[in-house]
Amino acid sequence: MKTLVIVTHPNIEQSRINKTWMEALQGHDNVTVHQLYATYPDKTIDAAKEQSLILAHDRIILQFPFYWYSTPSLLKEWFDVVLSYGWAYGEGGDKMHGKQLGVAVSTFGPAESYQHTGYNRYTMEELLKPIQATNNLIGTTFMTPFILNGVMHISEEQLKQNAADYVKYVTMQSVTV
């Protein structure tokens, strides 16, 4: 299974978590790491190039830090430009059918904050519903999200283990929904 990991972090060199995840994937067979901000510093996304990348892979993982209860802006732009009518959905829009879609998200807040009784008042499952709804529209199989909460309080040892778990998530052969 060929996997495309779309890393969308506006400052990956300053990132502790997303950079570690990305580096952990280097050298793994059948895994392509694609950095949106490095590829498009002017933020002008080449839809045809992105669509070709998608067509060459069976699984797409969207890796990003959780910003204001959403994705970084360039990933939202990627959705708008790449997942177009007639290509990803609508009449003739079946190019994503049969592929798997996963998300790998890091959050500043601890896991307890992403509960109905926590200060965010919503679970991560609820906050990720827009991506799951997109999944439904484009005909992909949604994978159980890979989430790391409370990134400011993760020790180096915990991060090392988490990165190993992330590699397993990205490279696993079967999908959990």
C-alpha positions as CSV (number, residue, x, y, z in Angstrom):
1,M,0.0,0.0,0.0
2,K,1.4,3.4,-1.0
3,T,0.8,6.2,1.5
4,L,1.0,9.9,0.9
5,V,1.5,12.0,4.1
6,I,0.6,15.6,3.5
7,V,2.4,17.6,6.2
8,T,0.9,21.0,6.7
9,H,2.8,23.0,9.3
10,P,3.6,26.6,8.6
11,N,6.9,26.5,10.5
12,I,8.0,22.9,10.5
13,E,11.6,23.7,11.6
14,Q,10.3,25.1,14.8
15,S,7.9,22.2,15.4
16,R,8.8,19.6,17.9
17,I,6.0,17.1,17.3
18,N,5.2,17.4,13.6
19,K,8.9,17.6,12.6
20,T,9.6,14.5,14.7
21,W,6.7,12.6,13.1
22,M,7.9,13.7,9.6
23,E,11.5,12.6,10.3
24,A,10.3,9.3,11.7
25,L,8.7,8.5,8.3
26,Q,11.9,9.1,6.3
27,G,13.2,6.0,4.5
28,H,10.1,3.9,4.9
29,D,9.1,2.1,1.7
30,N,5.9,3.1,0.1
31,V,5.6,6.3,2.2
32,T,5.8,9.7,0.4
33,V,6.2,12.8,2.7
34,H,4.9,15.9,1.0
35,Q,5.2,19.3,2.8
36,L,2.6,21.8,1.6
37,Y,4.3,24.9,3.0
38,A,7.7,24.0,1.6
39,T,6.2,23.1,-1.8
40,Y,4.0,26.2,-2.0
41,P,5.7,29.1,-0.2
42,D,3.6,31.5,-2.2
43,K,0.5,29.5,-1.1
44,T,-0.5,28.9,-4.8
45,I,-1.4,25.3,-5.0
46,D,-1.0,23.4,-8.2
47,A,-4.1,21.3,-8.4
48,A,-2.9,19.0,-11.2
49,K,0.3,18.2,-9.4
50,E,-1.5,17.4,-6.2
51,Q,-4.1,15.3,-7.9
52,S,-1.3,13.3,-9.6
53,L,0.3,12.7,-6.2
54,I,-3.1,11.4,-4.9
55,L,-3.7,9.1,-7.8
56,A,-0.3,7.5,-7.2
57,H,-1.2,6.5,-3.7
58,D,-3.7,4.3,-1.9
59,R,-3.8,6.1,1.4
60,I,-3.7,9.8,2.2
61,I,-2.7,11.0,5.7
62,L,-3.2,14.7,6.6
63,Q,-0.7,15.7,9.2
64,F,-1.1,19.0,10.9
65,P,-1.1,20.9,14.2
66,F,-4.6,21.8,15.4
67,Y,-5.1,25.6,15.0
68,W,-8.2,27.3,16.3
69,Y,-10.2,24.1,16.1
70,S,-9.3,23.5,12.5
71,T,-6.5,22.9,10.0
72,P,-3.8,25.4,9.1
73,S,-5.0,27.7,6.3
74,L,-3.0,26.1,3.5
75,L,-4.6,22.7,4.1
76,K,-8.0,24.3,3.9
77,E,-6.9,25.9,0.6
78,W,-5.7,22.5,-0.5
79,F,-9.2,21.0,0.1
80,D,-10.7,23.9,-1.9
81,V,-8.3,23.7,-4.9
82,V,-7.5,20.0,-5.1
83,L,-10.7,18.2,-4.2
84,S,-12.6,19.8,-7.0
85,Y,-16.1,19.1,-8.4
86,G,-15.8,16.6,-11.2
87,W,-12.6,15.2,-9.8
88,A,-13.2,14.3,-6.2
89,Y,-17.0,14.6,-6.0
90,G,-20.0,15.3,-8.1
91,E,-20.6,14.1,-11.6
92,G,-17.5,12.1,-12.7
93,G,-15.8,13.0,-9.4
94,D,-14.7,9.5,-8.4
95,K,-10.9,9.8,-8.3
96,M,-10.7,9.4,-4.5
97,H,-13.0,6.4,-4.3
98,G,-11.4,3.4,-2.7
99,K,-8.6,5.3,-1.1
100,Q,-8.1,5.7,2.7
101,L,-8.0,9.0,4.4
102,G,-6.4,9.6,7.8
103,V,-5.5,12.5,10.0
104,A,-2.6,12.9,12.3
105,V,-3.2,15.9,14.6
106,S,-1.2,17.5,17.4
107,T,-2.9,19.7,20.0
108,F,-1.6,22.1,22.6
109,G,-4.4,21.3,25.0
110,P,-4.4,18.2,27.1
111,A,-6.8,15.3,26.3
112,E,-9.0,16.4,29.2
113,S,-9.7,19.7,27.5
114,Y,-11.3,17.9,24.5
115,Q,-14.3,16.6,26.4
116,H,-17.8,18.0,27.0
117,T,-16.7,18.9,30.5
118,G,-13.3,20.3,29.4
119,Y,-12.7,23.9,28.5
120,N,-13.1,23.3,24.8
121,R,-16.5,21.7,25.4
122,Y,-16.1,19.4,22.4
123,T,-14.3,16.1,21.7
124,M,-11.7,15.8,19.1
125,E,-14.0,13.4,17.2
126,E,-16.6,16.2,17.1
127,L,-14.0,18.8,16.1
128,L,-12.7,16.7,13.2
129,K,-16.2,16.1,11.8
130,P,-15.6,18.6,8.9
131,I,-12.8,16.3,7.6
132,Q,-14.9,13.2,8.1
133,A,-17.8,14.9,6.2
134,T,-15.3,15.7,3.4
135,N,-14.3,12.0,3.5
136,N,-17.9,11.0,3.1
137,L,-18.4,13.3,0.1
138,I,-15.3,12.2,-1.8
139,G,-15.8,8.5,-1.2
140,T,-12.7,7.6,0.9
141,T,-12.6,5.3,3.9
142,F,-11.9,7.3,7.0
143,M,-9.3,6.0,9.3
144,T,-9.3,6.4,13.1
145,P,-7.5,9.7,13.7
146,F,-4.0,9.7,15.2
147,I,-4.0,12.4,17.9
148,L,-1.4,13.6,20.3
149,N,-2.8,16.0,22.9
150,G,-0.9,18.2,25.3
151,V,2.3,18.6,23.2
152,M,3.9,21.0,25.6
153,H,4.1,18.4,28.3
154,I,5.4,15.4,26.3
155,S,8.8,14.2,27.4
156,E,11.5,13.2,24.9
157,E,10.9,9.5,25.7
158,Q,7.1,9.9,25.2
159,L,7.7,11.6,21.9
160,K,10.0,8.9,20.7
161,Q,7.4,6.3,21.5
162,N,4.7,8.4,19.9
163,A,6.7,8.8,16.7
164,A,7.1,5.0,16.6
165,D,3.4,4.6,17.0
166,Y,2.8,7.1,14.3
167,V,5.0,5.1,11.9
168,K,2.9,2.1,12.6
169,Y,-0.3,4.1,12.0
170,V,1.0,5.3,8.6
171,T,2.3,2.0,7.5
172,M,-0.3,-0.4,8.8
173,Q,-1.9,-2.6,6.1
174,S,-5.4,-2.8,7.5
175,V,-7.6,0.2,8.3
176,T,-9.7,0.8,11.3
177,V,-12.7,3.0,11.0
